[in-house]
Amino acid sequence: MSNYAELVNPYIGTVSHLLKSTRPEAFLPHCYPKSAPLFDSNTDYFCNECLCGFPLGLVSFLPGRSSACVPEDFRNTVDHSRVEAHPYGYRMELEQDGVVVEAAVTRHGFCYRIVNAGRLAFRFPAGSFSAAEENLRINAHGDRNNRQFENEYLLLRLDCPFRVIQAGEGFLVIEPEKRDRVTLKAALSFISFQKADEIYRIELQKYGFGALLEQARAVWNEQLSKIRVSGGSTAKQRVFYTALYRAFQRMVDYGEYGQYYSAYDNRVHDGEFFYTNDHIWDTFRCMHPLQLLLEPERQSRILESYNLMYRQSGLMPSCPNVGGDLPVMIGFHAAALFADALAKGLKVDYLSAYEGIRKNAMEQSMLPWVCGRGLSELERCYQEQGFYPALRPGEEEWVAGVHRREKRQAVSVTIEHSYDDWCAAQLAAHLGKEADAALFRKRAENWRNVYDAERGYMAPRDAAGRWILPFDPMWSGGSGGRDYFTENNTYLYTWSVLHDIPGLKTLMGGSRAMAQKLDQLFTMGVQISGQKVHKYRYLNQYPDATGLMGQFAMGNEPSFHIPYLYDYCGQPWKAQKRLRDLMDLWFTDSPLGICGDEDGGAMSSFFVFSAMGFYPVCPGRPEYALGTPLFDRIEICLPGGNSFRITAEGAGDGARYIEEACLNGKRLPVPFLTHSQIVRGGDLILRMGRRPKESWNA
């Protein structure tokens, strides 16, 4: 097996373009223990040199040479240019004391090898500890409101005796008997210290640091070998495999060898798995479809975990986290996960899922950043009139519970819930619930009620159904467009009708008119009343809209599918042009190499799909639109032994246009692939060129 893990560069994206940078974390796919050095400010990771510790769940520790220590001393400095970072572990030198720290991870634990340390200083939230011989036990209490478990049971063992030299509120300092090299192993449970003991015996007791590092490396090599690329530069391959590594951050399996703790009912349950931690507004678009393609059995377990969370809490979660459902973003996009699984043949308890999805759709608030609340006048407007109402400029908010910063986001809420309703209709029809299916099909058309045909864009309406005027498609909506939209303006959100692209195309006037509007999106500069203004003014209002190409924002998730819409207009060569530009410009082998928030694997999953040359525009349809591959040869190794191979000679050297496409020896009649065509295995041969061919397989 090739050493794909060595192609991962965890430092890609560690300088943000505007919002949040990535962290070079060592972890195993879908596992909780994540290790990356901790810094004491919110500065971009690569630009931060003031180290305050290494993670052990809620606990952190910092080694030093001196035995004396007070909490104010829990600092050191590092030089990032001398860090060796990999997905399975890392090595870091601490500049002030000459201490070297190496890290490896297991499914439920950590292992650190520390050279030249006279003491280890631990910090933790409220909790308790006990120490005896070579063992240290810390029960740390987390804050559920801060996305943490209430209790973490941490069992730590050193390979030598130690003594406690200092202890206080939230900190502890020990002095190991050995100073030249100490190995620290830590098993983490959310159930009990007895379970942490079991984890230690299974994962850590028999293995030294080197063996654990090699085990983690082998796990990543197997995981990353599910897609094998060749051709093109080594730098592009590093970008690809780094993106693939980040695409397996979520969801996280909190199962602990036959049991798991759930914050959804505050109980310990019997069960082999329990996946949570999912920013679904970001991940439903392509991270879950990518994992479904590569790991269908795991995706089934992930969806069954959604069912578990529903049964335990009474609501299908909209943004599940370790501390329960988070009131984050908009939509009930669990519907998309189950509709996509249904369309692609996964075996899941769809009846239980539909019960939760229907309850959300019919009984829960649609307000942004709200979960678990009942209906208001706004939801009744959506159900009765078919749109979510917006306030008129200057009108004071009168609905209780509207988030002060996030506002109503009325147009985006209408569009995204229309899509969720379409997904619900697929599930209802599958279950034979025809009345429900008809209801949700009708609601799936609600996006049409916020399309202003006169202006050619999605636009807000008040509760009486009147278009809100004045309305500037670039600037109206305030900070992040949040009065009407989600983090963007209507230039982007007009394209968010994932489930009815033919309907949107018809309203726009047909294929040519739709393509012209796409052209405008990618080329239109920032302006007020036709006059150009500086980009910083735009980014001040829309800080999520990074990676700009015209009004297209590569750095935010609602943009992901838009370049592929050229395929639906009969102009796939334009999709190929735009996508190659976007991949070359915004995804690079450098700390600046991700142009927006990573969002737990969402941004990276877009790149993985696009670099392979296809993308799932509408989760819930077993279809992928073609773009342009980044490499000469791509092999997707599928469960069961099948493989799907894409050959695009010249793509790695910059040829971006598809001149001819053949699938298993026959010409591909349209620029689309079905899910079944891929999972059956076979060969897609693309003849690539450097000039656009303005017809498909002519």
LUMMAR-98907 format. One record per residue (C-alpha): z, x, y. Coordinates in nm, 4 decimals. Example, Ala and Ser with C-alpha at 12.3 -4.5 7.8 and 13.67 -1.06 7.14 Angstrom:
! residues 2
       zz       xx       yy
   0.7800   1.2300  -0.4500
   0.7140   1.3670  -0.1060
END
This chain:
! residues 698
       zz       xx       yy
   0.0000   0.0000   0.0000
  -0.0901   0.1322   0.3430
   0.1884   0.2151   0.5855
   0.1200  -0.0692   0.8295
   0.4741  -0.0523   0.9662
   0.3950   0.2819   1.1280
   0.1257   0.1114   1.3381
   0.3859  -0.1106   1.5068
   0.4864  -0.0046   1.8589
   0.7975  -0.2087   1.9483
   0.7832  -0.0752   2.3050
   0.4741  -0.2839   2.3821
   0.5736  -0.5384   2.6467
   0.9032  -0.3730   2.7440
   0.7956  -0.3920   3.1094
   0.7327  -0.7501   3.2213
   0.4528  -0.8605   3.4517
   0.6904  -1.0952   3.6338
   0.9507  -1.2662   3.4156
   1.1070  -1.1311   3.0940
   1.0240  -0.8142   2.9029
   1.0373  -0.7702   2.5254
   1.2958  -0.5630   2.3379
   1.2070  -0.3060   2.0689
   1.4070  -0.4758   1.7969
   1.4514  -0.3693   1.4377
   1.4792  -0.6734   1.2102
   1.3464  -0.8151   0.8863
   1.1079  -1.1116   0.8935
   1.2905  -1.4391   0.9677
   1.6336  -1.2715   0.9546
   1.9213  -1.2896   1.2005
   2.0383  -0.9260   1.2312
   1.8358  -0.7741   1.5137
   1.9131  -0.4311   1.6445
   1.7951  -0.2928   1.9760
   2.0126  -0.0878   2.2106
   2.1887  -0.3021   2.4706
   2.1656  -0.2315   2.8421
   2.3870  -0.3470   3.1238
   2.1399  -0.5154   3.3563
   1.8446  -0.7515   3.3519
   1.6023  -0.4758   3.4485
   1.2889  -0.4362   3.2364
   1.3883  -0.2782   2.9078
   1.1738   0.0335   2.9437
   1.3024   0.0896   3.2985
   1.6702   0.0578   3.2022
   1.8536   0.3742   3.1053
   2.2208   0.2662   3.1255
   2.3227   0.1966   2.7663
   2.6263  -0.0205   2.6944
   2.6112  -0.0512   2.3164
   2.4441  -0.1260   1.9856
   2.4519  -0.4797   1.8413
   2.6466  -0.6141   1.5440
   2.5853  -0.9829   1.6073
   2.8231  -1.0926   1.8828
   3.0018  -0.7582   1.8524
   2.8646  -0.4347   1.9973
   2.9746  -0.0747   1.9707
   2.9160   0.2483   2.1586
   2.9874   0.5949   2.0190
   3.1112   0.8872   2.2249
   3.2446   1.2401   2.1787
   3.5795   1.1971   2.3515
   3.8787   1.0198   2.1939
   3.9926   0.8832   2.5275
   3.8341   0.5539   2.6273
   3.8846   0.2584   2.8559
   3.6537  -0.0432   2.8876
   3.4906   0.0997   3.1995
   3.3683   0.3946   2.9902
   3.1508   0.1785   2.7640
   2.8372   0.3300   2.9141
   2.5899   0.6053   2.8370
   2.2310   0.6908   2.9266
   1.9127   0.7301   2.7248
   1.5617   0.8619   2.7738
   1.3192   0.6087   2.6261
   1.0524   0.8746   2.5798
   1.2715   1.0306   2.3083
   1.3371   0.7099   2.1152
   1.1729   0.6666   1.7747
   1.1300   0.2901   1.7365
   0.9972   0.1017   1.4336
   1.0231  -0.2581   1.3129
   1.2620  -0.1482   1.0367
   1.4870   0.0878   1.2373
   1.5114   0.3416   1.5170
   1.6602   0.6735   1.6265
   1.8066   0.7278   1.9744
   1.9764   1.0181   2.1520
   2.2554   0.9470   2.3989
   2.2123   1.1843   2.6887
   2.5669   1.2214   2.8181
   2.7380   1.3138   2.4920
   2.4585   1.4437   2.2734
   2.5295   1.1695   2.0215
   2.2467   1.0529   1.7944
   2.2367   0.6959   1.6607
   2.0044   0.5763   1.3856
   1.9773   0.2104   1.2866
   1.8539   0.0093   0.9889
   1.8864  -0.3600   0.9046
   1.9180  -0.5844   0.6004
   1.8890  -0.9617   0.5599
   2.2474  -1.0178   0.6734
   2.3677  -0.6795   0.7868
   2.3365  -0.3573   0.9806
   2.3631   0.0092   0.8968
   2.4099   0.2799   1.1600
   2.4203   0.6557   1.1088
   2.5989   0.8270   1.3953
   2.5951   1.2018   1.4556
   2.8443   1.3935   1.6706
   3.0731   1.1033   1.7623
   3.4489   1.1430   1.8160
   3.5158   0.7725   1.8679
   3.3554   0.4306   1.8348
   3.4315   0.1712   2.1002
   3.3779  -0.1951   2.0056
   3.3458  -0.4943   2.2359
   3.3456  -0.8582   2.1344
   3.4062  -1.2066   2.2775
   3.7335  -1.3841   2.2222
   3.8508  -1.3382   1.8667
   4.0679  -1.1246   1.6420
   4.0462  -0.8099   1.4300
   4.2268  -0.6312   1.1493
   4.1920  -0.2718   1.0318
   4.2911  -0.1061   0.7057
   4.1766   0.2285   0.5645
   3.7958   0.2327   0.5929
   3.7574  -0.1413   0.6642
   3.7443  -0.3279   0.9927
   3.7197  -0.7062   1.0153
   3.6328  -0.8840   1.3391
   3.6216  -1.2593   1.3829
   3.4229  -1.3114   1.7061
   3.4091  -1.6502   1.8750
   3.0746  -1.7381   2.0327
   2.9776  -1.9924   2.2945
   2.7568  -2.2720   2.1582
   2.6411  -2.3489   2.5092
   2.5096  -1.9928   2.5238
   2.3076  -2.0261   2.2013
   2.5726  -1.8687   1.9763
   2.7667  -1.9606   1.6639
   3.1288  -2.0518   1.7189
   3.2451  -1.7990   1.4594
   3.0968  -1.4755   1.3323
   3.2787  -1.2967   1.0528
   3.1962  -0.9271   1.0657
   3.3006  -0.6898   0.7897
   3.2596  -0.3221   0.8873
   3.3051  -0.0249   0.6588
   3.2857   0.3423   0.7476
   3.2247   0.6181   0.4973
   3.5494   0.7815   0.6027
   3.8999   0.6772   0.7087
   3.9630   0.6003   1.0760
   4.2513   0.5152   1.3037
   4.2749   0.2637   1.5843
   4.3521   0.4525   1.9064
   4.3186   0.1716   2.1579
   4.2929  -0.2076   2.1582
   4.2903  -0.4776   2.4219
   4.1377  -0.8091   2.5207
   3.7867  -0.8027   2.3771
   3.7739  -0.4317   2.2967
   3.8799  -0.1878   2.0287
   3.8462   0.1909   1.9960
   3.8631   0.3777   1.6661
   3.8528   0.7461   1.5810
   3.6734   0.8344   1.2551
   3.8095   1.1155   1.0460
   3.4632   1.2715   1.0319
   3.2901   1.3702   1.3542
   2.9648   1.5348   1.2445
   2.8034   1.2301   1.0798
   2.9459   0.8829   1.0181
   2.7770   0.5896   0.8466
   2.8794   0.2428   0.9617
   2.7792  -0.0586   0.7522
   2.8338  -0.4157   0.8695
   2.7937  -0.7435   0.6810
   2.7744  -1.0587   0.8912
   2.8594  -1.4139   0.7842
   2.8912  -1.7403   0.9734
   3.0964  -1.8912   0.6902
   3.3913  -1.6634   0.6074
   3.5097  -1.3087   0.5454
   3.4822  -1.3822   0.1719
   3.1113  -1.4504   0.2191
   3.0779  -1.1326   0.4279
   3.2342  -0.9417   0.1345
   2.9725  -1.0923  -0.0980
   2.6908  -0.9976   0.1404
   2.8261  -0.6444   0.1595
   2.8321  -0.6079  -0.2192
   2.4761  -0.7406  -0.2558
   2.3000  -0.5730   0.0358
   2.4953  -0.2659   0.1450
   2.7486  -0.1279  -0.1016
   2.5164   0.0612  -0.3348
   2.2814   0.2066  -0.0753
   2.2928   0.4920   0.1697
   2.1318   0.4838   0.5112
   1.8072   0.6441   0.3938
   1.7659   0.3968   0.1090
   1.8287   0.0996   0.3376
   1.5755   0.2316   0.5872
   1.3146   0.2672   0.3127
   1.3879  -0.0831   0.1832
   1.3310  -0.2279   0.5301
   1.0133  -0.0237   0.5717
   0.8825  -0.1592   0.2393
   0.9566  -0.5182   0.3437
   0.7547  -0.4720   0.6614
   0.4662  -0.2996   0.4877
   0.4387  -0.5916   0.2473
   0.4633  -0.8473   0.5269
   0.2115  -0.6779   0.7551
  -0.0346  -0.6159   0.4709
  -0.1034  -0.9905   0.4617
  -0.3710  -0.9160   0.7210
  -0.5639  -0.5901   0.6880
  -0.7889  -0.4750   0.9688
  -1.0156  -0.1746   1.0034
  -1.2625  -0.0524   1.2609
  -1.1884  -0.0292   1.6284
  -0.9437   0.2046   1.7953
  -0.6030   0.3000   1.6613
  -0.4583   0.1674   1.9867
  -0.6000  -0.1805   1.9182
  -0.4671  -0.1674   1.5642
  -0.1224  -0.0851   1.7033
  -0.1465  -0.3842   1.9367
  -0.2487  -0.6046   1.6443
   0.0252  -0.5011   1.4038
   0.2870  -0.5119   1.6775
   0.1802  -0.8690   1.7506
   0.1934  -0.9550   1.3803
   0.5466  -0.8098   1.3539
   0.6615  -1.0213   1.6479
   0.5014  -1.3329   1.4981
   0.7698  -1.3265   1.2262
   1.0730  -1.3261   1.4576
   1.1246  -1.6990   1.4139
   1.2359  -1.9207   1.2607
   1.5524  -1.7513   1.1341
   1.6966  -1.8219   0.7892
   2.0767  -1.8549   0.8103
   2.1206  -1.9130   0.4392
   2.3888  -1.6940   0.2823
   2.3319  -1.6721  -0.0938
   2.3749  -2.0355  -0.1869
   2.5478  -2.1636   0.1281
   2.4888  -2.1982   0.4991
   2.6795  -2.3080   0.8063
   2.5176  -2.5722   1.0287
   2.6167  -2.6330   1.3890
   2.4426  -2.9715   1.3619
   2.7448  -3.1191   1.1854
   2.9857  -2.8211   1.1959
   3.0012  -2.7949   0.8202
   2.9298  -2.5472   0.5438
   2.6645  -2.6747   0.3033
   2.5305  -2.5684  -0.0350
   2.1690  -2.4597  -0.0110
   1.9451  -2.1571  -0.0469
   1.7964  -2.1695   0.3039
   1.8528  -2.3076   0.6511
   1.6020  -2.2142   0.9204
   1.6722  -2.2725   1.2858
   1.6180  -2.0959   1.6218
   1.2786  -2.2172   1.7395
   1.1429  -2.2608   2.0921
   0.9008  -2.5169   1.9628
   0.7209  -2.5909   2.2937
   0.5932  -2.2347   2.2716
   0.5599  -2.1910   1.8959
   0.3948  -2.5148   1.7760
   0.0611  -2.4092   1.9239
  -0.0163  -2.1098   1.7051
   0.2940  -1.9334   1.5679
   0.3721  -2.2076   1.3176
   0.0029  -2.2443   1.2211
  -0.0168  -1.8669   1.1648
   0.2905  -1.8694   0.9446
   0.1599  -2.1754   0.7597
  -0.1620  -1.9874   0.6841
   0.0122  -1.6720   0.5652
   0.3376  -1.8132   0.4210
   0.2875  -2.1790   0.3242
   0.5920  -2.1911   0.0942
   0.8194  -2.0577   0.3661
   0.6703  -2.3033   0.6156
   0.7623  -2.5844   0.3775
   1.1225  -2.4574   0.3766
   1.1155  -2.4362   0.7552
   1.0065  -2.7979   0.7806
   1.2669  -2.9080   0.5289
   1.5211  -2.7338   0.7541
   1.4037  -2.9604   1.0363
   1.4757  -3.2522   0.8049
   1.8213  -3.1119   0.7315
   1.8949  -3.0818   1.1025
   1.7795  -3.4397   1.1542
   1.9976  -3.5763   0.8748
   2.2990  -3.3772   0.9931
   2.2734  -3.4647   1.3627
   2.0915  -3.7974   1.3725
   1.8025  -3.6632   1.5820
   1.4952  -3.4582   1.4983
   1.5559  -3.1435   1.7073
   1.3242  -3.0657   1.9964
   1.4378  -2.7036   2.0359
   1.6655  -2.6117   1.7446
   1.9051  -2.3227   1.7923
   2.2058  -2.1745   1.6149
   2.4433  -2.3819   1.8270
   2.2509  -2.7080   1.7916
   1.9549  -2.8674   1.9633
   1.8851  -2.7190   2.3052
   1.7737  -2.9293   2.6028
   1.4714  -2.7093   2.6751
   1.1138  -2.7834   2.7889
   0.9293  -3.1098   2.7162
   0.7893  -3.3063   2.4240
   0.9001  -3.3819   2.0686
   0.6743  -3.1261   1.9055
   0.8325  -3.1336   1.5619
   0.5714  -3.4065   1.5175
   0.3037  -3.1389   1.5529
   0.4597  -2.9175   1.2845
   0.4678  -3.1979   1.0301
   0.1243  -3.3327   1.1204
  -0.0220  -2.9845   1.0805
   0.1503  -2.9387   0.7457
   0.0209  -3.2772   0.6294
  -0.3352  -3.1962   0.7337
  -0.3192  -2.8628   0.5497
  -0.1697  -2.9914   0.2280
   0.1930  -2.8759   0.2346
   0.4444  -3.0632   0.0216
   0.7280  -3.1796   0.2471
   0.9551  -3.4839   0.2743
   0.7355  -3.6613   0.5275
   0.9298  -3.9875   0.5076
   1.2512  -3.8276   0.6314
   1.0577  -3.6368   0.8962
   0.8835  -3.9495   1.0190
   1.2128  -4.1357   1.0537
   1.3387  -3.8661   1.2894
   1.0091  -3.8355   1.4767
   0.9861  -4.2120   1.5278
   1.3459  -4.2274   1.6484
   1.2743  -3.9586   1.9065
   0.9550  -4.1268   2.0212
   1.0988  -4.4770   2.0532
   1.4645  -4.4289   2.1427
   1.5110  -4.0970   2.3237
   1.4642  -3.9790   2.6800
   1.1414  -3.7958   2.7574
   1.2901  -3.6203   3.0598
   1.2310  -3.2446   3.0733
   1.5219  -3.0310   2.9551
   1.7071  -3.3293   2.8069
   1.7834  -3.4147   2.4462
   1.9966  -3.6777   2.2789
   1.9952  -3.9363   2.5575
   1.8699  -4.2928   2.5494
   1.5852  -4.4618   2.7308
   1.5619  -4.5008   3.1075
   1.3214  -4.6863   3.3347
   1.0871  -4.3886   3.3025
   1.0496  -4.4181   2.9255
   0.9970  -4.7919   2.9564
   0.7151  -4.7229   3.2013
   0.5542  -4.4908   2.9458
   0.5898  -4.7459   2.6681
   0.4743  -5.0442   2.8746
   0.2257  -4.8990   3.1239
   0.1136  -4.5868   2.9398
   0.2191  -4.3067   3.1759
   0.5315  -4.1304   3.2936
   0.5859  -4.2125   3.6608
   0.6205  -3.9512   3.9343
   0.7987  -3.9656   4.2669
   0.5980  -3.9814   4.5863
   0.6330  -3.6826   4.8238
   0.9690  -3.7009   4.9985
   1.0968  -3.9814   4.7741
   1.4557  -3.9237   4.6634
   1.5249  -3.9068   4.2900
   1.6957  -4.2263   4.1710
   1.7101  -4.1764   3.7935
   2.0336  -4.0334   3.6571
   2.0008  -3.7274   3.4350
   1.6884  -3.5753   3.5904
   1.7316  -3.1983   3.5811
   1.7798  -3.0729   3.9349
   1.5418  -2.7796   3.8931
   1.3042  -2.9053   3.6263
   1.2302  -3.2434   3.7909
   1.0178  -3.5081   3.6108
   0.7034  -3.3073   3.5250
   0.5497  -3.6515   3.4937
   0.1857  -3.5665   3.4198
   0.2672  -3.2991   3.1628
   0.5186  -3.5304   2.9956
   0.2505  -3.8002   2.9655
  -0.0082  -3.5631   2.8200
   0.2196  -3.3844   2.5736
   0.3828  -3.7019   2.4472
   0.0364  -3.8515   2.3997
  -0.0339  -3.5606   2.1656
   0.3006  -3.6034   1.9886
   0.2230  -3.9740   1.9477
  -0.1111  -3.8845   1.7912
   0.0732  -3.6585   1.5474
   0.3173  -3.9405   1.4705
   0.0219  -4.1700   1.4002
  -0.1083  -3.9286   1.1352
   0.2293  -3.9312   0.9608
   0.2652  -4.3100   0.9830
  -0.0808  -4.3654   0.8349
  -0.0048  -4.1242   0.5506
   0.3120  -4.3195   0.4710
   0.1309  -4.6520   0.4790
   0.3039  -4.7724   0.7949
  -0.0055  -4.9258   0.9496
   0.1660  -5.1153   1.2320
   0.3366  -4.7961   1.3470
   0.0146  -4.5998   1.3095
  -0.1669  -4.8482   1.5332
   0.1122  -4.8329   1.7911
   0.1070  -4.4544   1.8055
  -0.2736  -4.4380   1.8099
  -0.2669  -4.6573   2.1170
  -0.0014  -4.4397   2.2804
  -0.2080  -4.1325   2.1954
  -0.4579  -4.2604   2.4518
  -0.2006  -4.2505   2.7339
  -0.3335  -3.9197   2.8653
  -0.6310  -4.1176   2.9977
  -0.3986  -4.2990   3.2377
  -0.3291  -3.9794   3.4320
  -0.6919  -3.8620   3.4468
  -0.8220  -3.9262   3.7988
  -1.1963  -3.9658   3.7436
  -1.2686  -3.9495   4.1164
  -1.1181  -3.6025   4.1464
  -1.1894  -3.4881   3.7913
  -0.8334  -3.3741   3.7152
  -0.5075  -3.4958   3.5712
  -0.2950  -3.6341   3.8540
   0.0384  -3.8136   3.9088
   0.0923  -4.1855   3.9532
   0.3966  -4.3693   4.0816
   0.5769  -4.6457   3.8906
   0.3450  -4.9054   4.0460
   0.0420  -4.7235   3.9058
  -0.0851  -4.5889   4.2396
  -0.2289  -4.2370   4.2569
   0.0014  -4.0130   4.4533
  -0.1631  -3.8837   4.7688
  -0.2011  -3.6340   4.9205
  -0.2519  -3.4303   4.6042
  -0.3714  -3.0688   4.6044
  -0.4695  -2.9643   4.2498
  -0.3581  -2.6065   4.3129
  -0.0377  -2.6476   4.5131
   0.1099  -2.9955   4.4709
   0.4256  -3.0282   4.2677
   0.6610  -2.7753   4.4205
   0.8154  -2.4812   4.2333
   0.6280  -2.4349   3.9064
   0.4483  -2.7626   3.9791
   0.7550  -2.9296   3.8270
   0.7352  -3.2548   4.0171
   0.4200  -3.3265   3.8160
   0.3547  -3.0399   3.5698
   0.5272  -2.7822   3.3491
   0.5210  -2.4291   3.4924
   0.1562  -2.4716   3.5968
  -0.0765  -2.6857   3.8045
  -0.3427  -2.9361   3.7068
  -0.6144  -2.6716   3.6822
  -0.4458  -2.5722   3.3550
  -0.2881  -2.8974   3.2416
  -0.6103  -3.0957   3.2678
  -0.7135  -2.9185   2.9449
  -0.4018  -3.0060   2.7422
  -0.5563  -3.2979   2.5540
  -0.5479  -3.1115   2.2234
  -0.6103  -3.4164   2.0073
  -0.9006  -3.5778   2.1938
  -1.1326  -3.3108   2.3297
  -1.4409  -3.5341   2.2814
  -1.2691  -3.8028   2.4908
  -1.1855  -3.5563   2.7653
  -1.5404  -3.4247   2.7580
  -1.6790  -3.7754   2.8000
  -1.4578  -3.8451   3.1002
  -1.5696  -3.5177   3.2561
  -1.9348  -3.6171   3.2264
  -2.0426  -3.4454   2.9052
  -2.0744  -3.0969   2.7646
  -2.2489  -2.9329   3.0582
  -2.0061  -3.0728   3.3149
  -1.7105  -2.9696   3.1013
  -1.8457  -2.6154   3.0656
  -1.8985  -2.5926   3.4407
  -1.5397  -2.6974   3.4989
  -1.4270  -2.4288   3.2543
  -1.6373  -2.1744   3.4430
  -1.4632  -2.2779   3.7636
  -1.1216  -2.2375   3.6012
  -1.1922  -1.8756   3.5056
  -1.3440  -1.7737   3.8394
  -1.1636  -1.9715   4.1078
  -0.9404  -1.7649   4.3340
  -0.6202  -1.8599   4.5113
  -0.6920  -2.0652   4.8239
  -0.5583  -2.3240   5.0645
  -0.8040  -2.5732   5.2124
  -1.0910  -2.3527   5.0993
  -0.9466  -2.0369   5.2562
  -0.8471  -1.7434   5.0368
  -0.4779  -1.6458   5.0341
  -0.2886  -1.3629   4.8682
  -0.2000  -1.3913   4.4993
   0.1687  -1.3189   4.5672
   0.1974  -1.6558   4.7393
   0.0676  -1.8250   4.4275
   0.2968  -1.6305   4.1944
   0.5925  -1.7110   4.4163
   0.5339  -2.0785   4.3365
   0.4151  -2.0272   3.9766
   0.6059  -1.7273   3.8327
   0.5074  -1.8261   3.4769
   0.1357  -1.8042   3.5589
   0.0947  -1.4341   3.4859
  -0.2164  -1.2770   3.3389
  -0.4359  -1.4609   3.5835
  -0.8103  -1.4787   3.5412
  -0.9120  -1.7168   3.8152
  -0.6742  -2.0107   3.7651
  -0.6454  -1.9410   3.3924
  -0.3006  -1.7941   3.3127
  -0.3056  -1.5871   2.9952
   0.0706  -1.5377   3.0274
   0.1683  -1.8993   2.9586
   0.1292  -2.1070   2.6439
  -0.0624  -2.4120   2.7750
  -0.3546  -2.1747   2.8361
  -0.3944  -2.0515   2.4809
  -0.6537  -2.2966   2.3530
  -0.8611  -2.3224   2.6703
  -1.1188  -2.0428   2.6128
  -1.2045  -2.1995   2.2778
  -1.3048  -2.5255   2.4459
  -1.6444  -2.3694   2.5199
  -1.7145  -2.4194   2.1465
  -1.6808  -2.7944   2.1979
  -1.9283  -2.7786   2.4880
  -2.1990  -2.6096   2.2851
  -2.1537  -2.2753   2.4673
  -1.9574  -2.0572   2.2200
  -2.0922  -1.7329   2.3736
  -1.8763  -1.8029   2.6786
  -1.5685  -1.8325   2.4584
  -1.6625  -1.4956   2.3090
  -1.7000  -1.3388   2.6528
  -1.3737  -1.4739   2.7924
  -1.1687  -1.3967   2.4839
  -1.2800  -1.0353   2.4572
  -1.2026  -0.9846   2.8251
  -0.8597  -1.1400   2.7815
  -0.7733  -0.9330   2.4745
  -0.8908  -0.6069   2.6287
  -0.7262  -0.6683   2.9651
  -0.3916  -0.8265   2.8861
  -0.2940  -0.6968   2.5409
  -0.2617  -0.3180   2.5383
  -0.0714  -0.0414   2.3642
   0.1741   0.0175   2.6470
   0.5043  -0.1120   2.7890
   0.2889  -0.3376   3.0091
   0.0962  -0.4652   2.7085
   0.2081  -0.8316   2.7074
   0.1201  -1.0287   3.0180
   0.3770  -1.3097   2.9860
   0.6991  -1.4063   2.8141
   0.6750  -1.3290   2.4432
   0.8696  -1.6505   2.3722
   0.9802  -1.5556   2.0247
   0.6378  -1.4788   1.8796
   0.4188  -1.7323   2.0580
   0.2223  -1.4900   2.2760
   0.1758  -1.2456   1.9900
   0.0555  -1.5183   1.7540
  -0.2198  -1.6076   1.9996
  -0.3359  -1.2475   1.9906
  -0.3246  -1.2261   1.6096
  -0.5444  -1.5338   1.5720
  -0.7810  -1.4322   1.8498
  -0.8188  -1.0766   1.7220
  -0.9198  -1.2233   1.3842
  -1.1793  -1.4350   1.5643
  -1.0551  -1.7937   1.5263
  -0.7809  -2.0212   1.6593
  -0.6101  -2.3580   1.5746
  -0.6923  -2.5569   1.8880
  -0.5222  -2.8766   1.7667
  -0.2346  -2.8413   1.5193
  -0.2634  -3.1518   1.3057
  -0.6350  -3.1010   1.2423
  -0.7269  -2.8585   0.9609
  -0.9794  -2.6841   1.1831
  -1.0152  -2.3558   1.3699
  -1.2527  -2.2785   1.6561
  -1.4352  -1.9460   1.6427
  -1.3938  -1.6831   1.9104
  -1.4811  -1.3164   1.8639
  -1.3077  -1.0691   1.6312
  -1.1649  -0.7457   1.7625
  -1.2248  -0.5398   1.4474
  -1.5154  -0.4604   1.2176
  -1.3392  -0.5819   0.9054
  -1.0476  -0.8212   0.8572
  -0.9008  -0.9316   0.5270
  -0.6473  -1.2144   0.5084
  -0.4525  -1.1838   0.1831
  -0.3542  -1.5372   0.0888
  -0.0869  -1.6683  -0.1493
  -0.2132  -1.7010  -0.5046
  -0.4358  -1.3956  -0.4838
  -0.7239  -1.5310  -0.2748
  -0.8504  -1.3412   0.0254
  -1.0673  -1.4377   0.3186
  -1.2772  -1.1525   0.4557
  -1.4412  -1.1336   0.7962
  -1.7039  -0.8678   0.8535
  -1.8185  -0.8099   1.2103
  -1.9755  -0.4642   1.2262
  -1.9708  -0.3315   1.5812
  -1.6893  -0.5571   1.7018
  -1.4443  -0.2693   1.6987
  -1.6815  -0.0745   1.9206
  -1.7009  -0.3530   2.1791
  -1.9771  -0.5883   2.0571
  -1.8437  -0.9319   2.1411
  -2.1254  -1.1825   2.0928
  -2.1991  -1.3518   1.7601
  -2.5725  -1.3524   1.6936
  -2.5522  -1.5033   1.3457
  -2.2718  -1.6355   1.1234
  -2.2845  -1.6800   0.7470
  -2.0065  -1.8163   0.5278
  -2.0346  -1.7243   0.1602
  -2.4037  -1.6548   0.1975
  -2.4922  -1.9702   0.3903
  -2.5421  -2.0069   0.7628
  -2.2412  -2.1568   0.9345
  -2.3798  -2.4675   1.1092
  -2.1097  -2.4894   1.3814
  -1.8650  -2.2432   1.5450
  -1.5727  -2.3841   1.3482
  -1.3946  -2.3124   1.0212
  -1.1858  -2.5525   0.8155
  -0.8494  -2.4624   0.6700
  -0.9764  -2.5213   0.3184
  -1.2701  -2.2840   0.3727
  -1.0253  -2.0084   0.4592
  -0.7596  -2.0650   0.1917
  -1.0209  -2.0911  -0.0843
  -1.1176  -1.7371   0.0029
  -1.4594  -1.5952   0.0668
  -1.6660  -1.3983   0.3140
  -1.7562  -1.4720   0.6743
  -2.0292  -1.2344   0.7881
  -2.0845  -1.2124   1.1634
  -2.3782  -1.0239   1.3083
  -2.2541  -0.8971   1.6416
  -2.4425  -0.8078   1.9583
  -2.3763  -0.6959   2.3136
  -2.5680  -0.9697   2.4909
  -2.4954  -1.3428   2.4730
  -2.7014  -1.5587   2.2432
  -2.7159  -1.9000   2.4037
  -2.7508  -2.0976   2.0825
  -2.5619  -2.1121   1.7574
  -2.7416  -1.9799   1.4480
  -3.0815  -2.0699   1.5916
END
